[in-house]
Amino acid sequence: MASNFASSNQIMGVRKTADVLEKTTWGVAAFIMVLCFVCAFLSKNEVKSLRGNQVQTEQTQSTEDTQSQTQE
């Protein structure tokens, strides 16, 4: 029975399996970190553009209010 298990270790080996798992883990961790930085950068730019639009809308509304008050 032990001979059946020995053949599976000969295909890739225990050490190589551990190395592949470790490299894959570090690769996935690095990918997640990069993804987090990209998402943070994109959301920061989106918030800036939304705030710019909000300020522009408020200025337009205040200008319209001023014009309507002067017309009355």
N, CA, C and O atoms as a DFTB+ gen file, in Angstrom:
288 C
 N C O
     1  1       0.821      -1.187       0.000
     2  2       0.000       0.000       0.000
     3  2       0.868       1.255       0.000
     4  3       0.502       2.251      -0.624
     5  1       1.979       1.228       0.668
     6  2       2.857       2.387       0.708
     7  2       3.425       2.685      -0.674
     8  3       3.757       3.833      -0.970
     9  1       3.537       1.684      -1.507
    10  2       4.090       1.920      -2.840
    11  2       3.153       2.773      -3.694
    12  3       3.615       3.480      -4.589
    13  1       1.848       2.720      -3.433
    14  2       0.906       3.550      -4.187
    15  2       1.086       5.035      -3.872
    16  3       0.961       5.873      -4.765
    17  1       1.375       5.367      -2.623
    18  2       1.565       6.759      -2.233
    19  2       2.901       7.304      -2.712
    20  3       3.024       8.497      -2.986
    21  1       3.884       6.454      -2.812
    22  2       5.207       6.878      -3.251
    23  2       5.171       7.357      -4.693
    24  3       5.923       8.260      -5.060
    25  1       4.319       6.775      -5.508
    26  2       4.275       7.178      -6.917
    27  2       3.718       8.597      -7.079
    28  3       4.118       9.311      -7.999
    29  1       2.814       9.009      -6.212
    30  2       2.277      10.367      -6.328
    31  2       3.313      11.410      -5.949
    32  3       3.279      12.520      -6.481
    33  1       4.228      11.092      -5.053
    34  2       5.295      12.030      -4.682
    35  2       6.337      12.151      -5.782
    36  3       7.039      13.160      -5.862
    37  1       6.445      11.151      -6.617
    38  2       7.450      11.186      -7.673
    39  2       7.050      12.106      -8.812
    40  3       7.914      12.572      -9.555
    41  1       5.788      12.372      -8.963
    42  2       5.350      13.226     -10.074
    43  2       5.868      14.645      -9.895
    44  3       6.502      15.201     -10.792
    45  1       5.599      15.218      -8.747
    46  2       6.016      16.598      -8.522
    47  2       6.886      16.722      -7.282
    48  3       7.761      17.587      -7.248
    49  1       6.693      15.935      -6.314
    50  2       7.492      15.982      -5.104
    51  2       6.865      16.874      -4.060
    52  3       6.162      17.832      -4.380
    53  1       7.126      16.552      -2.813
    54  2       6.537      17.309      -1.713
    55  2       7.128      18.713      -1.638
    56  3       6.400      19.679      -1.412
    57  1       8.419      18.833      -1.823
    58  2       9.064      20.146      -1.736
    59  2       8.578      21.068      -2.846
    60  3       8.302      22.244      -2.609
    61  1       8.478      20.539      -4.040
    62  2       8.023      21.385      -5.144
    63  2       6.576      21.811      -4.944
    64  3       6.205      22.933      -5.290
    65  1       5.771      20.938      -4.395
    66  2       4.379      21.293      -4.128
    67  2       4.311      22.440      -3.127
    68  3       3.540      23.383      -3.306
    69  1       5.118      22.356      -2.076
    70  2       5.141      23.425      -1.071
    71  2       5.647      24.728      -1.690
    72  3       5.134      25.803      -1.380
    73  1       6.647      24.635      -2.559
    74  2       7.163      25.837      -3.216
    75  2       6.105      26.477      -4.111
    76  3       5.950      27.698      -4.122
    77  1       5.384      25.652      -4.856
    78  2       4.345      26.178      -5.737
    79  2       3.238      26.835      -4.910
    80  3       2.754      27.909      -5.266
    81  1       2.841      26.202      -3.823
    82  2       1.802      26.782      -2.970
    83  2       2.257      28.097      -2.356
    84  3       1.478      29.047      -2.277
    85  1       3.505      28.162      -1.923
    86  2       4.009      29.392      -1.313
    87  2       4.100      30.519      -2.344
    88  3       3.716      31.654      -2.064
    89  1       4.606      30.203      -3.529
    90  2       4.706      31.229      -4.570
    91  2       3.330      31.704      -5.010
    92  3       3.127      32.893      -5.257
    93  1       2.394      30.783      -5.108
    94  2       1.030      31.156      -5.479
    95  2       0.408      32.044      -4.411
    96  3      -0.267      33.024      -4.727
    97  1       0.635      31.703      -3.150
    98  2       0.092      32.511      -2.050
    99  2       0.649      33.930      -2.086
   100  3      -0.104      34.895      -1.957
   101  1       1.947      34.060      -2.258
   102  2       2.552      35.389      -2.319
   103  2       2.074      36.150      -3.553
   104  3       1.867      37.363      -3.497
   105  1       1.901      35.446      -4.655
   106  2       1.405      36.093      -5.866
   107  2      -0.003      36.622      -5.693
   108  3      -0.307      37.739      -6.113
   109  1      -0.863      35.831      -5.078
   110  2      -2.241      36.261      -4.837
   111  2      -2.260      37.434      -3.856
   112  3      -3.022      38.384      -4.039
   113  1      -1.433      37.372      -2.827
   114  2      -1.369      38.471      -1.855
   115  2      -0.899      39.766      -2.527
   116  3      -1.442      40.838      -2.260
   117  1       0.101      39.668      -3.391
   118  2       0.595      40.851      -4.099
   119  2      -0.480      41.400      -5.037
   120  3      -0.657      42.614      -5.136
   121  1      -1.192      40.516      -5.720
   122  2      -2.260      40.938      -6.620
   123  2      -3.365      41.669      -5.857
   124  3      -3.881      42.681      -6.332
   125  1      -3.728      41.164      -4.684
   126  2      -4.776      41.807      -3.882
   127  2      -4.323      43.183      -3.408
   128  3      -5.115      44.125      -3.396
   129  1      -3.052      43.308      -3.018
   130  2      -2.546      44.613      -2.580
   131  2      -2.554      45.621      -3.727
   132  3      -2.953      46.771      -3.545
   133  1      -2.117      45.193      -4.896
   134  2      -2.127      46.088      -6.060
   135  2      -3.564      46.483      -6.398
   136  3      -3.840      47.642      -6.708
   137  1      -4.462      45.526      -6.336
   138  2      -5.871      45.804      -6.605
   139  2      -6.433      46.825      -5.613
   140  3      -7.205      47.704      -5.997
   141  1      -6.052      46.713      -4.352
   142  2      -6.499      47.676      -3.336
   143  2      -5.986      49.079      -3.641
   144  3      -6.734      50.050      -3.523
   145  1      -4.722      49.195      -4.031
   146  2      -4.171      50.510      -4.352
   147  2      -4.850      51.114      -5.575
   148  3      -5.134      52.311      -5.603
   149  1      -5.107      50.295      -6.578
   150  2      -5.772      50.793      -7.785
   151  2      -7.189      51.260      -7.451
   152  3      -7.616      52.319      -7.910
   153  1      -7.910      50.486      -6.663
   154  2      -9.274      50.865      -6.287
   155  2      -9.276      52.150      -5.459
   156  3     -10.132      53.013      -5.657
   157  1      -8.336      52.281      -4.547
   158  2      -8.249      53.497      -3.727
   159  2      -7.949      54.712      -4.603
   160  3      -8.530      55.779      -4.407
   161  1      -7.053      54.554      -5.556
   162  2      -6.712      55.659      -6.451
   163  2      -7.910      56.057      -7.303
   164  3      -8.199      57.244      -7.455
   165  1      -8.600      55.082      -7.852
   166  2      -9.750      55.378      -8.707
   167  2     -10.889      56.006      -7.918
   168  3     -11.544      56.930      -8.401
   169  1     -11.130      55.516      -6.716
   170  2     -12.228      56.088      -5.919
   171  2     -11.884      57.499      -5.456
   172  3     -12.776      58.338      -5.330
   173  1     -10.614      57.772      -5.201
   174  2     -10.203      59.118      -4.808
   175  2     -10.465      60.100      -5.943
   176  3     -10.949      61.208      -5.710
   177  1     -10.150      59.699      -7.164
   178  2     -10.406      60.571      -8.313
   179  2     -11.897      60.764      -8.530
   180  3     -12.331      61.855      -8.901
   181  1     -12.684      59.724      -8.306
   182  2     -14.131      59.826      -8.492
   183  2     -14.743      60.766      -7.472
   184  3     -15.635      61.547      -7.804
   185  1     -14.272      60.701      -6.235
   186  2     -14.789      61.588      -5.191
   187  2     -14.460      63.034      -5.530
   188  3     -15.294      63.921      -5.343
   189  1     -13.248      63.279      -6.028
   190  2     -12.878      64.642      -6.410
   191  2     -13.774      65.170      -7.510
   192  3     -14.212      66.320      -7.463
   193  1     -14.050      64.335      -8.501
   194  2     -14.889      64.807      -9.605
   195  2     -16.326      65.013      -9.141
   196  3     -16.997      65.933      -9.609
   197  1     -16.807      64.176      -8.233
   198  2     -18.159      64.356      -7.711
   199  2     -18.257      65.624      -6.878
   200  3     -19.254      66.342      -6.951
   201  1     -17.228      65.902      -6.089
   202  2     -17.236      67.134      -5.288
   203  2     -17.163      68.361      -6.184
   204  3     -17.804      69.374      -5.903
   205  1     -16.393      68.279      -7.254
   206  2     -16.307      69.389      -8.199
   207  2     -17.652      69.655      -8.839
   208  3     -18.041      70.810      -9.012
   209  1     -18.366      68.600      -9.194
   210  2     -19.698      68.766      -9.781
   211  2     -20.674      69.339      -8.764
   212  3     -21.540      70.135      -9.125
   213  1     -20.550      68.949      -7.502
   214  2     -21.443      69.445      -6.459
   215  2     -21.214      70.934      -6.239
   216  3     -22.172      71.697      -6.115
   217  1     -19.963      71.349      -6.189
   218  2     -19.645      72.771      -6.000
   219  2     -20.153      73.564      -7.190
   220  3     -20.707      74.652      -7.027
   221  1     -19.968      73.025      -8.381
   222  2     -20.428      73.713      -9.580
   223  2     -21.947      73.845      -9.576
   224  3     -22.481      74.884      -9.964
   225  1     -22.641      72.800      -9.141
   226  2     -24.102      72.841      -9.062
   227  2     -24.551      73.858      -8.028
   228  3     -25.504      74.599      -8.269
   229  1     -23.882      73.909      -6.880
   230  2     -24.249      74.871      -5.843
   231  2     -24.021      76.303      -6.324
   232  3     -24.825      77.190      -6.041
   233  1     -22.933      76.526      -7.047
   234  2     -22.664      77.868      -7.568
   235  2     -23.720      78.271      -8.587
   236  3     -24.161      79.420      -8.616
   237  1     -24.117      77.325      -9.418
   238  2     -25.148      77.610     -10.419
   239  2     -26.472      77.932      -9.740
   240  3     -27.176      78.858     -10.143
   241  1     -26.806      77.164      -8.707
   242  2     -28.059      77.401      -7.986
   243  2     -28.036      78.750      -7.280
   244  3     -29.034      79.470      -7.291
   245  1     -26.913      79.097      -6.669
   246  2     -26.843      80.384      -5.967
   247  2     -26.912      81.541      -6.960
   248  3     -27.491      82.584      -6.656
   249  1     -26.333      81.366      -8.132
   250  2     -26.405      82.396      -9.167
   251  2     -27.841      82.553      -9.643
   252  3     -28.312      83.674      -9.834
   253  1     -28.538      81.443      -9.836
   254  2     -29.932      81.497     -10.262
   255  2     -30.797      82.141      -9.189
   256  3     -31.698      82.919      -9.504
   257  1     -30.534      81.824      -7.925
   258  2     -31.288      82.425      -6.821
   259  2     -31.061      83.935      -6.757
   260  3     -31.998      84.700      -6.528
   261  1     -29.839      84.350      -6.955
   262  2     -29.507      85.769      -6.933
   263  2     -30.209      86.495      -8.077
   264  3     -30.749      87.587      -7.899
   265  1     -30.193      85.879      -9.235
   266  2     -30.846      86.492     -10.392
   267  2     -32.352      86.579     -10.194
   268  3     -32.962      87.580     -10.571
   269  1     -32.963      85.558      -9.612
   270  2     -34.418      85.590      -9.390
   271  2     -34.779      86.622      -8.332
   272  3     -35.850      87.222      -8.416
   273  1     -33.920      86.851      -7.336
   274  2     -34.189      87.847      -6.306
   275  2     -34.072      89.250      -6.870
   276  3     -34.827      90.138      -6.473
   277  1     -33.143      89.467      -7.787
   278  2     -32.973      90.795      -8.355
   279  2     -34.088      91.113      -9.344
   280  3     -34.399      92.283      -9.566
   281  1     -34.695      90.086      -9.940
   282  2     -35.771      90.310     -10.872
   283  2     -37.077      90.624     -10.134
   284  3     -37.972      91.231     -10.723
   285  1     -37.207      90.243      -8.905
   286  2     -38.431      90.472      -8.137
   287  2     -38.507      91.856      -7.696
   288  3     -39.469      92.241      -7.033
